[in-house]
Amino acid sequence: MTSPVQPDLPARPPFARGGLAWRIAEVLIGLSLFAPLTLAVAALSGSGHRWIDILAQFTAPALTATVLLIALVAVARLWRATAFGLIVAVTLLVAVWPQWFPVQPPARPGAPELTLYSANVHYLNTDIDRMRRSIDQADPDIIVLVELSLQTADGIEALLGDYPHRVDATLPAQMRGPSRSIIASRYPLTQVPTFPDLLHDVAAVADTPLGPINIVGVHLTRPWPYEYQHGQVIQTENLADLRRTTTGPMIVAGDFNSVSSARIGRQVRDEVGLHPAPGILGTWPTALPPVFGMTIDQVYRSPDLTFTRRRLGLPNGSDHAPVVTTFTLAQ
């Protein structure tokens, strides 16, 4: 009896489901997800080591990239990679949550609100018109500018003419060119001495409808490449010393070169006693969409204040986005 002839089956396409190439793609995607998982673990570890801290800065953009990758692999129906990606995304979300959604106390009923505009305007940026448009759109009560080019000195009235009360401090050339920090206000200011080891700082007491408010503008050194190791830590310790010499509510704003959920943010909370504004949408670098940026430009408050809003301002010519926050007295 003759066996029936089996017809030739068509060759399986290289990327057919279950094929070798398909499985290799799933493995490679899974391996690529270990990079954002490492960032999440670094952030959740609470380690103060500077190299681990640098990894912890990237959790927010890593979460955005991971979610986009999960969407792509889900469309391709790579279910194992999708499941692992979801685990990584949830871990990143846990790491990012304190940065995006810090606890805010309720506002005191009937208390007025003040708007603060704070920005690292970049020491090479001399576009006064663009800076002015950004400030005008925010319509703030108080302005904190750091890394303001000395070449803008002749344009200060055009930039800040609606804010007659001002204090400033000049930073000599260090890692970058010389620049200055300015606090400008619609309300009277009394300048407060600060510490030279804050890379770039200026402080004043503003006589506001909320009562006297301590306003501090800072620019901490970057975590790497640094002028000296542990520079950010030392500068934050000096900020804590400044806080101990003051009384009453305080707002500290500027370029911290750190997200609020990493080492410096924890130090500001634990040693200085200040709490961050929500940090959704990154401030640096402006060359990338804000969802891929890092929120290193921060605004912190003392416990007797609360933030009611936080958003990014119009671009002002810097590689940092300005931050516009509204605050009032806490209950």
LINHU-V595199 format. One record per pair of residues at least 24 apart in sequence whose ideal C-beta (glycine too) atoms are under 10 Angstrom apart, sorted by the first residue. I is the first residue (numbers start at 1). J is the second residue. Records with the same first field share a line. If there is no record, write none. Layout:
I = J ; J
This chain:
15 = 76
17 = 76 ; 77 ; 78
22 = 76 ; 77 ; 78
23 = 78 ; 80
25 = 73 ; 76 ; 78 ; 81
26 = 73 ; 76 ; 78 ; 79 ; 80 ; 81 ; 82 ; 84
27 = 80 ; 81
28 = 81
29 = 69 ; 70 ; 72 ; 73 ; 76 ; 78 ; 80 ; 81 ; 82 ; 84 ; 85
30 = 73 ; 78 ; 80 ; 81 ; 82 ; 83 ; 84 ; 85 ; 88
31 = 81 ; 84
32 = 65 ; 66 ; 69 ; 81 ; 85 ; 88
33 = 66 ; 69 ; 70 ; 73 ; 81 ; 84 ; 85 ; 86 ; 87 ; 88 ; 89
34 = 84 ; 88
35 = 62 ; 65 ; 66 ; 88
36 = 61 ; 62 ; 63 ; 64 ; 65 ; 66 ; 69 ; 85 ; 88 ; 89 ; 91 ; 92 ; 95
37 = 62 ; 66 ; 84 ; 85 ; 87 ; 88 ; 89 ; 91 ; 92
38 = 62 ; 88
39 = 63 ; 66 ; 88 ; 91 ; 92 ; 95 ; 96
40 = 66 ; 88 ; 89 ; 90 ; 91 ; 92 ; 93 ; 94 ; 95 ; 96
41 = 91 ; 92 ; 95
42 = 95 ; 262
43 = 91 ; 92 ; 94 ; 95 ; 96 ; 98 ; 99 ; 259 ; 261 ; 262 ; 263
44 = 91 ; 92 ; 94 ; 95 ; 261
45 = 95
46 = 262 ; 263 ; 266
47 = 262 ; 263
48 = 230 ; 233 ; 262 ; 263 ; 264 ; 266 ; 267
49 = 263
50 = 223 ; 224 ; 226 ; 229 ; 230 ; 231 ; 232 ; 233 ; 263
51 = 223 ; 224
52 = 262 ; 263
53 = 223 ; 224 ; 232 ; 233 ; 258 ; 259 ; 262 ; 263 ; 264 ; 266
54 = 222 ; 223 ; 224 ; 258 ; 262 ; 263
55 = 262
56 = 95 ; 99 ; 258 ; 259 ; 261 ; 262 ; 263 ; 265
57 = 223 ; 257 ; 258 ; 259 ; 261 ; 262 ; 263 ; 264 ; 294 ; 295 ; 296
58 = 92 ; 259 ; 262 ; 294
59 = 91 ; 92 ; 93 ; 94 ; 95 ; 96 ; 97 ; 99 ; 100 ; 259 ; 261 ; 262 ; 294
60 = 92 ; 93 ; 95 ; 96 ; 99 ; 100 ; 259 ; 261 ; 279 ; 280 ; 281 ; 282 ; 290 ; 291 ; 292 ; 293 ; 294 ; 295
61 = 92 ; 96 ; 282 ; 288 ; 289 ; 290 ; 291 ; 292 ; 293 ; 294
62 = 88 ; 89 ; 92 ; 95 ; 96 ; 292
63 = 88 ; 89 ; 90 ; 91 ; 92 ; 93 ; 95 ; 96 ; 100 ; 291
64 = 89 ; 92 ; 96 ; 282 ; 289 ; 290 ; 291 ; 292 ; 293
65 = 89 ; 92 ; 291 ; 292
66 = 90 ; 91 ; 92 ; 93
67 = 92 ; 93 ; 291
68 = 291 ; 292
95 = 261 ; 262
96 = 259 ; 261 ; 279 ; 280 ; 295
97 = 261
98 = 259 ; 260 ; 261 ; 262 ; 265 ; 266 ; 269 ; 276 ; 279
99 = 259 ; 260 ; 261 ; 262 ; 265 ; 276 ; 278 ; 279 ; 280 ; 294 ; 295 ; 298
100 = 259 ; 260 ; 261 ; 278 ; 279 ; 280 ; 281 ; 295
101 = 278 ; 279 ; 280
102 = 260 ; 261 ; 265 ; 269 ; 275 ; 276 ; 277 ; 278 ; 279 ; 300 ; 301 ; 307
103 = 275 ; 306
104 = 275 ; 276 ; 277 ; 278 ; 301 ; 305 ; 306 ; 307 ; 308 ; 310 ; 327 ; 330
105 = 275 ; 301 ; 303 ; 304 ; 305 ; 306 ; 307 ; 329 ; 330 ; 331
106 = 306 ; 308 ; 330 ; 331
107 = 305 ; 306 ; 307 ; 308 ; 326 ; 327 ; 328 ; 329 ; 330 ; 331
108 = 210 ; 304 ; 305 ; 306 ; 328 ; 329 ; 330 ; 331
109 = 329 ; 331
110 = 328 ; 329
111 = 209 ; 210 ; 305 ; 306 ; 308 ; 327 ; 328 ; 329 ; 330 ; 331
112 = 141 ; 208 ; 209 ; 210 ; 328 ; 329
113 = 141 ; 209 ; 210 ; 306 ; 307 ; 308 ; 309 ; 326 ; 327 ; 328 ; 329
114 = 140 ; 141 ; 142 ; 185 ; 186 ; 187 ; 206 ; 208 ; 209 ; 210 ; 213 ; 251 ; 305 ; 308 ; 325 ; 326 ; 327 ; 328 ; 329
115 = 139 ; 140 ; 141 ; 142 ; 143 ; 308 ; 309 ; 324 ; 325 ; 326 ; 327
116 = 140 ; 141 ; 142 ; 143 ; 144 ; 185 ; 206 ; 213 ; 215 ; 251 ; 253 ; 277 ; 299 ; 301 ; 307 ; 310 ; 323 ; 324 ; 325 ; 326 ; 327
117 = 141 ; 142 ; 143 ; 144 ; 145 ; 163 ; 184 ; 253 ; 313 ; 316 ; 322 ; 323 ; 324 ; 325
118 = 142 ; 143 ; 144 ; 145 ; 146 ; 183 ; 215 ; 217 ; 218 ; 251 ; 252 ; 253 ; 254 ; 255 ; 277 ; 283 ; 297 ; 298 ; 299 ; 313 ; 320 ; 322 ; 323 ; 324 ; 325
119 = 143 ; 144 ; 145 ; 146 ; 147 ; 148 ; 217 ; 253 ; 254 ; 255 ; 283 ; 297 ; 312 ; 313 ; 316 ; 317 ; 318 ; 320 ; 321 ; 322 ; 323 ; 324
120 = 144 ; 145 ; 146 ; 147 ; 148 ; 179 ; 181 ; 200 ; 217 ; 219 ; 254 ; 255 ; 256 ; 257 ; 283 ; 284 ; 296 ; 297 ; 316 ; 318 ; 319 ; 320 ; 321 ; 322 ; 323
121 = 145 ; 146 ; 147 ; 148 ; 149 ; 152 ; 159 ; 179 ; 182 ; 255 ; 316 ; 317 ; 318 ; 319 ; 320 ; 322
122 = 146 ; 147 ; 148 ; 149 ; 176 ; 179 ; 255 ; 286 ; 316 ; 317 ; 318 ; 319 ; 320
123 = 147 ; 148 ; 149 ; 150 ; 151 ; 152 ; 171 ; 173 ; 176 ; 177 ; 178 ; 179 ; 180 ; 200 ; 318
124 = 149 ; 151 ; 176 ; 177 ; 179 ; 317 ; 318 ; 319
125 = 149 ; 151 ; 152 ; 179 ; 316 ; 317 ; 318 ; 319 ; 320
126 = 150 ; 151 ; 152 ; 155 ; 317
127 = 152 ; 155 ; 315 ; 316 ; 317 ; 318
128 = 152 ; 154 ; 155 ; 156 ; 157 ; 158 ; 159 ; 160 ; 316 ; 317
129 = 155 ; 158 ; 159 ; 316 ; 317
130 = 314 ; 315 ; 316 ; 317 ; 318
131 = 155 ; 158 ; 159 ; 160 ; 314 ; 315 ; 316 ; 317 ; 318 ; 322
132 = 158 ; 159 ; 160 ; 161 ; 162 ; 316
133 = 313 ; 314 ; 315 ; 316 ; 317
134 = 313 ; 314 ; 315 ; 316 ; 317 ; 318 ; 321 ; 322 ; 324
135 = 159 ; 160 ; 162 ; 163 ; 184 ; 313 ; 314 ; 316 ; 322 ; 324
136 = 162 ; 314
137 = 313 ; 314 ; 316 ; 322 ; 324
138 = 311 ; 312 ; 313 ; 314 ; 316 ; 322 ; 323 ; 324 ; 325
139 = 324
140 = 184 ; 185 ; 186 ; 313 ; 322 ; 324 ; 325 ; 326
141 = 185 ; 186 ; 187 ; 206 ; 208 ; 209 ; 210 ; 326 ; 327
142 = 183 ; 184 ; 185 ; 186 ; 187 ; 189 ; 204 ; 206 ; 208 ; 213 ; 215 ; 251 ; 253 ; 327
143 = 182 ; 183 ; 184 ; 185 ; 186 ; 215 ; 217 ; 253 ; 322
144 = 181 ; 182 ; 183 ; 184 ; 185 ; 202 ; 204 ; 215 ; 216 ; 217 ; 218 ; 251 ; 252 ; 253 ; 254 ; 299 ; 322 ; 323
145 = 179 ; 180 ; 181 ; 182 ; 183 ; 184 ; 202 ; 217 ; 253 ; 254 ; 316 ; 318 ; 322
146 = 171 ; 179 ; 180 ; 181 ; 182 ; 183 ; 199 ; 200 ; 201 ; 202 ; 217 ; 218 ; 219 ; 220 ; 253 ; 254 ; 255 ; 297 ; 320
147 = 171 ; 176 ; 177 ; 179 ; 180 ; 181 ; 199 ; 200 ; 219 ; 254 ; 255 ; 318 ; 320
148 = 179 ; 180 ; 181 ; 182 ; 200 ; 318
149 = 177 ; 178 ; 179 ; 180
150 = 177 ; 178 ; 179 ; 180
151 = 177 ; 178 ; 179
152 = 179 ; 180 ; 182
153 = 180
156 = 180 ; 182 ; 184
159 = 184
160 = 184 ; 185
162 = 186
163 = 187 ; 189
164 = 188 ; 189
165 = 189 ; 190 ; 204 ; 206 ; 207
166 = 191 ; 202 ; 204
167 = 191 ; 192 ; 202 ; 203 ; 204 ; 205 ; 206 ; 215 ; 217
168 = 202 ; 204 ; 217
169 = 194 ; 196 ; 198 ; 200 ; 201 ; 202 ; 203 ; 217
170 = 200 ; 202
171 = 196 ; 198 ; 199 ; 200 ; 201 ; 202 ; 219
174 = 199 ; 200 ; 221 ; 227
175 = 199 ; 221 ; 222 ; 225 ; 226 ; 227
176 = 200
179 = 219
181 = 216 ; 217 ; 218 ; 219 ; 254
182 = 217
183 = 215 ; 216 ; 217 ; 253
185 = 213 ; 215
187 = 212 ; 213 ; 215
188 = 212
189 = 215
192 = 216 ; 242 ; 245 ; 246
193 = 242 ; 245
194 = 218 ; 238 ; 239 ; 241 ; 242 ; 245
195 = 234 ; 235 ; 237 ; 238 ; 239 ; 241 ; 242 ; 245
196 = 238
197 = 221 ; 231 ; 234 ; 235 ; 237 ; 238 ; 239 ; 241
198 = 234 ; 235 ; 236 ; 237 ; 238 ; 239 ; 241 ; 242 ; 254
199 = 227 ; 231 ; 232 ; 235 ; 254 ; 255 ; 257
200 = 235 ; 254 ; 255
201 = 235 ; 238 ; 239 ; 242 ; 252 ; 254
202 = 254
203 = 239 ; 242 ; 246 ; 250 ; 252
205 = 246 ; 247 ; 248 ; 250
206 = 249 ; 251
208 = 249
209 = 328
210 = 248 ; 249 ; 304 ; 305 ; 327 ; 328 ; 329
211 = 248 ; 249 ; 304 ; 329
212 = 246 ; 247 ; 248 ; 249
213 = 248 ; 249 ; 250 ; 251 ; 301 ; 302 ; 304 ; 305 ; 327 ; 329
214 = 242 ; 243 ; 245 ; 246 ; 247 ; 248 ; 249 ; 250 ; 251 ; 252 ; 302
215 = 249 ; 250 ; 251 ; 252 ; 253
216 = 242 ; 243 ; 246 ; 250 ; 251 ; 252 ; 253 ; 254 ; 274 ; 300
217 = 251 ; 252 ; 253 ; 254 ; 255
218 = 242 ; 252 ; 253 ; 254 ; 255 ; 256 ; 268 ; 298 ; 300
219 = 254 ; 255 ; 256 ; 257 ; 297
220 = 254 ; 255 ; 256 ; 257 ; 258 ; 264 ; 268 ; 296 ; 298
221 = 255 ; 257
222 = 255 ; 256 ; 257 ; 258 ; 296
223 = 257 ; 258 ; 262 ; 263 ; 264 ; 296
224 = 257
226 = 257
231 = 257
232 = 256 ; 257 ; 258 ; 262 ; 263 ; 264 ; 267
233 = 263 ; 264 ; 267 ; 271
235 = 264 ; 267
236 = 263 ; 264 ; 265 ; 266 ; 267 ; 268 ; 270 ; 271 ; 272
237 = 267 ; 271 ; 272
238 = 272
239 = 264 ; 267 ; 268 ; 271 ; 272 ; 274 ; 300
240 = 267 ; 268 ; 270 ; 271 ; 272 ; 273 ; 274
241 = 271 ; 272
242 = 272
243 = 268 ; 271 ; 272 ; 273 ; 274 ; 302
244 = 271 ; 272 ; 273
246 = 302
248 = 302 ; 304
249 = 301 ; 302 ; 303 ; 304 ; 305 ; 327 ; 329 ; 330
250 = 274 ; 300 ; 301 ; 302 ; 303 ; 304 ; 305
251 = 277 ; 299 ; 300 ; 301 ; 302 ; 305 ; 307 ; 325 ; 327
252 = 276 ; 298 ; 299 ; 300 ; 301 ; 302
253 = 277 ; 297 ; 298 ; 299 ; 300 ; 301 ; 323 ; 325
254 = 296 ; 297 ; 298 ; 299 ; 300 ; 320 ; 323
255 = 283 ; 284 ; 296 ; 297 ; 298 ; 318 ; 320
256 = 295 ; 296 ; 297 ; 298 ; 299 ; 300
257 = 284 ; 294 ; 296 ; 297 ; 298
258 = 294 ; 295 ; 296 ; 298
259 = 283 ; 294 ; 295 ; 296 ; 297 ; 298
260 = 295 ; 296 ; 298 ; 299 ; 300
261 = 295
262 = 294 ; 296
264 = 296 ; 298
265 = 295 ; 298 ; 300
268 = 298 ; 300
269 = 300
272 = 300 ; 302
273 = 300 ; 302 ; 303
274 = 298 ; 299 ; 300 ; 301 ; 302 ; 303 ; 305
275 = 300 ; 301 ; 302 ; 303 ; 305 ; 306 ; 307
276 = 300 ; 301 ; 307 ; 310
277 = 301 ; 306 ; 307 ; 308 ; 309 ; 310 ; 323 ; 324 ; 325 ; 326 ; 327
278 = 307 ; 309 ; 310 ; 311 ; 325
279 = 310 ; 323
280 = 310 ; 311 ; 312
281 = 310 ; 311 ; 312 ; 321 ; 323
282 = 312 ; 320 ; 321
283 = 312 ; 313 ; 318 ; 319 ; 320 ; 321 ; 322 ; 323
284 = 318 ; 319 ; 320 ; 321
285 = 318 ; 319 ; 320 ; 321
286 = 312 ; 315 ; 316 ; 317 ; 318 ; 319 ; 320 ; 321 ; 322
287 = 319
290 = 321
293 = 320 ; 321
295 = 321 ; 323
296 = 320
297 = 321 ; 322 ; 323
298 = 323 ; 325
299 = 323 ; 324 ; 325 ; 327
301 = 325 ; 327 ; 330
302 = 330
303 = 330
304 = 329 ; 330 ; 331
305 = 329 ; 330
306 = 330 ; 331
